[in-house]
């Protein structure tokens, strides 16, 4: 073996399982009916989490930052903040549908007979997220706050 060559460790999970972990269950477990794209409907509870104050923080931070590393540090902090919220949603059984900028969209698919239980679960998840991550005080003086909404 030449220097610099490393022996690859065997993968713990097959590629399909690793990819499935990144996709909502709605896409992974749906049974396709036709080879062309189709409109699929599902009952569920939708949760939207919006982080307010992030744009103002970025504006304030960009005026005072000394280097590109400072902006990277801010992006890293925000990434940890969002990832904690994502982890909370996943622990409650939700699927992350989309993360765009400072908005996160999650879905709990449900059968009609379980709807009230899942609505209660999503409400509990929302309250815990608001309690744990609702207001984040930054050193720059700009607070980040969460606005959470749900629909079924």
Secondary structure as the mmCIF struct_conf table of DSSP 4:
data_model
#
loop_
_struct_conf.conf_type_id
_struct_conf.id
_struct_conf.beg_label_comp_id
_struct_conf.beg_label_asym_id
_struct_conf.beg_label_seq_id
_struct_conf.end_label_comp_id
_struct_conf.end_label_asym_id
_struct_conf.end_label_seq_id
TURN_TY1_P TURN_TY1_P1 UNK A 3 UNK A 4
HELX_LH_PP_P HELX_LH_PP_P1 UNK A 7 UNK A 11
BEND BEND1 UNK A 12 UNK A 13
HELX_RH_AL_P HELX_RH_AL_P1 UNK A 15 UNK A 20
TURN_TY1_P TURN_TY1_P2 UNK A 21 UNK A 22
BEND BEND2 UNK A 23 UNK A 23
HELX_RH_AL_P HELX_RH_AL_P2 UNK A 25 UNK A 28
BEND BEND3 UNK A 29 UNK A 29
HELX_LH_PP_P HELX_LH_PP_P2 UNK A 30 UNK A 32
BEND BEND4 UNK A 34 UNK A 36
STRN STRN1 UNK A 44 UNK A 52
TURN_TY1_P TURN_TY1_P3 UNK A 53 UNK A 53
HELX_RH_AL_P HELX_RH_AL_P3 UNK A 54 UNK A 64
BEND BEND5 UNK A 67 UNK A 67
HELX_RH_AL_P HELX_RH_AL_P4 UNK A 68 UNK A 91
TURN_TY1_P TURN_TY1_P4 UNK A 92 UNK A 93
STRN STRN2 UNK A 95 UNK A 100
TURN_TY1_P TURN_TY1_P5 UNK A 101 UNK A 102
STRN STRN3 UNK A 103 UNK A 109
HELX_RH_3T_P HELX_RH_3T_P1 UNK A 112 UNK A 114
HELX_RH_AL_P HELX_RH_AL_P5 UNK A 115 UNK A 133
BEND BEND6 UNK A 134 UNK A 134
STRN STRN4 UNK A 135 UNK A 136
TURN_TY1_P TURN_TY1_P6 UNK A 139 UNK A 140
BEND BEND7 UNK A 141 UNK A 141
STRN STRN5 UNK A 144 UNK A 151
#
